[in-house]
Amino acid sequence: MVRLTYIKPMKRFLIPTLCALALTTPAQADPKDWEDLRKGLELLSKDTQKFFESWVDDIGPLLNSLRDKVDDLGHYAPPEVLPNGDIILRRKPEKPAPTAQKPSIEI
């Protein structure tokens, strides 16, 4: 059986710690600080929105040209990463058209 000898000394510190916590008061935030935070977040939001709008305008034509070259991702196997860090995207081999099977019993 494992004896938890460290529990008894810890009990001595529990009551004084709880009493000290009960005597402390929570910090009161200044309403002006919240207003400054709100304004800062609004500015950050506007700047982020402008950045992403310009980014979409810049990247959109590149994505369109990539879409034209790749056509359907279902035609490609999962990417392979080589030991030197190169990434290879291979097209899946095209499946041959199914051949019609002759019935085993002729009528």
C-alpha positions as CSV (number, residue, x, y, z in Angstrom):
1,M,0.0,0.0,0.0
2,V,1.3,3.4,-0.9
3,R,1.5,5.9,1.9
4,L,0.8,9.4,1.0
5,T,3.0,11.0,3.7
6,Y,3.0,14.4,2.0
7,I,-0.8,15.0,2.5
8,K,-0.7,15.7,6.2
9,P,1.8,18.6,6.0
10,M,-0.2,20.1,3.1
11,K,-3.3,20.2,5.2
12,R,-1.6,22.8,7.4
13,F,-1.3,25.2,4.5
14,L,-4.8,24.7,3.2
15,I,-6.8,26.7,5.7
16,P,-4.4,29.7,5.9
17,T,-4.3,29.8,2.1
18,L,-8.1,29.7,1.8
19,C,-8.4,32.5,4.4
20,A,-6.0,34.7,2.6
21,L,-7.9,34.2,-0.7
22,A,-11.1,35.1,1.0
23,L,-9.7,38.4,2.2
24,T,-8.5,39.5,-1.2
25,T,-10.8,41.4,-3.5
26,P,-11.1,40.9,-7.2
27,A,-9.4,43.5,-9.3
28,Q,-11.8,46.1,-10.7
29,A,-11.3,47.0,-14.3
30,D,-11.6,50.6,-15.3
31,P,-14.5,51.1,-17.8
32,K,-12.1,53.3,-19.8
33,D,-9.8,50.4,-20.3
34,W,-12.6,48.3,-21.8
35,E,-13.5,51.1,-24.2
36,D,-9.8,51.4,-25.3
37,L,-9.8,47.6,-25.8
38,R,-13.0,47.7,-27.8
39,K,-11.6,50.5,-30.1
40,G,-8.4,48.6,-30.5
41,L,-10.2,45.5,-31.5
42,E,-12.4,47.4,-34.0
43,L,-9.3,48.9,-35.6
44,L,-7.6,45.4,-35.8
45,S,-10.8,44.0,-37.3
46,K,-10.9,46.6,-40.0
47,D,-7.2,46.3,-40.8
48,T,-7.6,42.5,-41.0
49,Q,-10.6,42.7,-43.2
50,K,-8.7,45.1,-45.6
51,F,-5.7,42.7,-45.6
52,F,-7.8,39.7,-46.5
53,E,-9.8,41.6,-49.2
54,S,-6.5,42.6,-50.9
55,W,-5.1,39.1,-50.4
56,V,-8.2,37.6,-52.1
57,D,-7.9,40.0,-55.0
58,D,-4.2,39.1,-55.4
59,I,-4.5,35.3,-55.0
60,G,-7.8,34.9,-56.9
61,P,-6.3,34.9,-60.4
62,L,-3.6,32.5,-59.3
63,L,-6.1,30.1,-57.9
64,N,-8.1,30.3,-61.2
65,S,-5.1,29.5,-63.3
66,L,-4.3,26.5,-61.0
67,R,-7.9,25.3,-61.3
68,D,-7.6,25.4,-65.1
69,K,-4.4,23.3,-65.0
70,V,-5.5,20.7,-62.4
71,D,-9.2,20.2,-63.5
72,D,-10.3,17.6,-61.0
73,L,-8.4,16.6,-57.8
74,G,-10.0,13.1,-58.1
75,H,-7.7,12.4,-61.0
76,Y,-4.6,12.7,-58.7
77,A,-3.0,10.3,-56.2
78,P,-2.1,11.7,-52.7
79,P,1.0,13.8,-52.7
80,E,4.3,12.0,-52.1
81,V,7.1,13.8,-50.1
82,L,10.6,12.7,-51.2
83,P,13.5,12.5,-48.8
84,N,15.0,15.7,-50.3
85,G,11.7,17.6,-49.5
86,D,10.3,17.6,-53.0
87,I,6.5,17.0,-53.3
88,I,5.2,15.0,-56.2
89,L,1.6,15.0,-57.4
90,R,1.0,12.1,-59.7
91,R,-2.0,11.6,-61.9
92,K,-3.9,8.3,-61.3
93,P,-3.7,5.9,-64.2
94,E,-6.8,5.9,-66.2
95,K,-8.9,2.8,-65.8
96,P,-9.6,0.8,-68.9
97,A,-13.2,0.8,-70.1
98,P,-15.0,-2.3,-68.8
99,T,-15.4,-5.0,-71.4
100,A,-18.7,-6.7,-71.9
101,Q,-18.5,-10.2,-70.6
102,K,-20.0,-13.0,-72.7
103,P,-22.7,-14.9,-71.0
104,S,-21.5,-18.3,-69.9
105,I,-24.7,-20.0,-71.2
106,E,-25.8,-19.4,-74.7
107,I,-29.5,-19.4,-75.4
